[in-house]
């Protein structure tokens, strides 16, 4: 585009006022960039060559197709004009600068995308049966050849017939694009709609939050589970040779090791086809459950786990082919006093039996709620091992609309993705004030919300939302409009291939 896109700034306060004003000042006319690029008024055909490699042997620069029409880069055409305008707009670094090629690629990609949109508009208008009157095109063309306020036939005839035809066609296309964009973005937002949207800024609530993270699941519970399921956490140290090409070859290598024709380590380095080959086949220490994904057959897996020290297994079917194992140590029970082994057991629980931890943490949250009802939130927090946070005020802002204060703007890590969580919003706005919500699970925590205050947005905030809403609507329209064409099934995108060949050649 003719101007760089600006990202929406992060929200910086809980009231939302300064955030809205900042957006209103810095981001209101993002959509105009598309209009400026799309509706080209032909001023001149003289362009300063900018970042255009010499395409020796690549005269046909076709970057894709839109509805089977080639998207070509040809001197003077729309793609060329947009690429030139963008290239001349930016002060390029030297070719030795690491960002040089990245900027070139961005310019060409942006010009390509604008051309896709431009061609898409022509296609849509053609299907709609729109025809630009010839006299309208003639009048616009004549404006390009004025002298002393009058049309100069001399200047016009100085152009070649091919150039006259190209100019006429380009002006015709720009008029078509202008009508399309005028119809799309010319609609005004109803004041009643803006008023309705601004009313969604109320009510706003402030909260205390109690967090019971999964990381607080106690070691005592981990140890208890391990003691009840000792077979899962038996410890063994194994080495392994894996052959992916077939059972026959794997059997031959196993026989070489058994007959002492080759040592296990030599066979691993020479023949094994897994990540342990460079380590002489050494897999290190494994718990029994860690072999389940590799050896699906339980009987075969148990035979490997229970190998005596120094002994070899028979061939075993594994996920990537065939393997045989050597036990470096005899199997033994897990040592739950070892932090590393305890962490592995914890990981197994969290990955495979997460509900067990959820149930325990929910029970702890229920105890906390009982304390809140008896002693109040602050006293309960001081008596329980919980994380306490405070935030708000925020309205119901499902999906983090830029018009209102958001959950993310609170800066609380545990709420980073809460804006689209229905359990969070239900607890936040259905729980009576000054009472604890029911516990709910969100990502890596069990949470309890405690609404402390409710208020309405003040008039200045509502006015700011009403003022900003039309611009925000247009921004959304612009984004949807671009996405429609750039992800349209009519587009056959060959940009990366053609651009890569073009710049490799040069």
C-alpha positions, 0 to 999 in steps of 0.5 A, a space after each residue: 500500500 501507499 502507507 505502511 500498515 499500523 498494528 493496533 497498540 496494546 491496551 494500557 489502562 483498565 478504563 479503556 479511555 486513553 486506549 480508545 483515544 490513541 486508536 482514534 488518533 493513530 488508526 482511523 483511516 487504515 482502510 484508505 490505504 487500499 483505496 489509494 492503491 486501488 483507484 489509480 489516476 493515471 498522471 504520467 507514464 514516466 517512472 523512475 526504475 526502482 528495484 527491477 532486476 534484469 530478467 534475462 531469459 524471463 520475459 514472461 513474468 507471470 506470478 499467478 492467475 486470477 480466474 485463469 487470467 495471468 497476473 503478469 509484471 509488464 512495463 506500464 501495467 498495474 502490477 508494474 505501477 504499484 511496484 514502482 510506487 512502493 519502491 520509490 516510496 521507501 529509502 532502500 538500504 545498501 545491497 549489503 544490508 541484511 534487510 535489503 532483500 527482505 524489503 524488496 520481497 515485501 514490496 514485490 509481494 505487496 504489489 502482487 497482492 494489490 494486483 490480485 485485488 485489482 483484478 478481482 474487482 474487475 472480475 466481480 464487476 464483469 460478472 455483475 454486468 457493469 459496463 463503463 460508458 465510453 464517453 465517461 472513459 473518454 472524458 477521464 482520458 482527456 483530463 490527462 492531456 490538458 493545456 491552458 484548461 483545454 484538451 490538447 489533441 497534439 499531445 494526445 496524438 504524440 502517443 503511439 496507438 498502443 499507448 493510447 489503447 493502454 491508457 484508455 483501458 487503464 482509465 476504464 479499469 480505474 473507474 470500475 475499481 472506483 465504483 466498486 470501492 465507493 459502493 463498498 466503503 461509501 455506506 455510513 454506519 447508523 448512529 443507532 448501531 454505534 449507540 447500541 455498540 457503545 452501550 456494551 461498555 456497561 456493566 463493568 466489573 472489578 475482580 479478585 482472582 484466586 489461582 490454583 495452578 497445576 504446578 501446585 499439585 503436590 509431590 505427595 500426590 505424585 508419590 502416592 500415584 507412583 506407589 499404586 502404579 509401580 509397573 509404569 515407572 520401573 527404571 531401566 537403561 537400554 541401548 538400541 539398534 534400529 533398522 528401518 529397511 526390513 526384518 531380514 536385514 535387522 535379523 542379519 545385524 542381530 546375528 552379527 552381534 550375537 556371533 561376536 562378528 561385530 560389537 554392539 557399538 560398532 553395529 549401532 554406529 554403522 547400521 542403526 537408523 535412529 538418533 542413538 546411532 552416534 551414541 553407540 546405541 545408548 538410549 539412557 535411562 527410561 521409565 517403562 511408560 516411555 517405551 509404550 509409544 515405541 513398542 506397542 505390543 505389551 508382551 514384547 515391551 515387557 520382554 525388553 524391560 525385564 532383560 538382565 544386564 548385558 543381555 540382548 532382546 530378540 527382534 522387536 517391532 517398533 514404530 519405525 521398523 525393527 529393533 533389538 535392545 541390550 540392557 545396560 542395567 537390570 530393571 528396578 523400581 522408581 526412586 520417588 526420592 529422586 527429583 528427576 524421576 519424580 518429575 517424570 512421574 508428574 509429567 506422565 500424570 499431567 499428560 495422560 491423567 490430567 483429570 486426576 490433578 484437576 479433581 485434586 485442585 478443584 477440591 482445594 478450590 472448594 475448600 478455599 470457597 468455604 473459607 471465603 464464605 466463612 471469613 471473607 476473601 482476604 482472610 481466606 487467601 492468607 490462610 490458603 496456598 493460593 495465588 491472588 490477583 486483582 483486575 478490572 474494571 472490564 465489561 463483557 468483551 468476548 473475543 477482545 474487541 478493540 472498542 472495550 477494555 480487554 482481559 489481556 490488558 490486565 497483564 495477568 499471565 493466567 488470563 492471557 487467553 481468557 477472552 474466548 473462554 465461556 467458563 471465565 465469562 460465565 463465572 465473571 458476570 453471573 456470580 453475585 457481587 462479593 461472593 466466590 464463583 464456582 471453581 472452573 478449569 482454565 488452561 493450566 489452573 483452576 480458578 475462582 473469581 470474586 466480583 468486588 464492584 460493578 459500575 457503568 462506563 462514564 459518558 466520555 468513554 461511551 462518546 469515544 466508542 461511538 466516535 471510533 466505532 465507524 472507523 473500526 467498522 471500516 477497518 474490519 471491512 477492509 481486512 475482510 475485503 482483502 482476505 476475500 480476494 487473497 484467499 479466493 479459490 479463483 487465485 492461483 498464487 505462483 508468487 514465491 516460485 516466480 520471484 525466487 527464479 527472478 532474483 536467483 537469475 539476477 
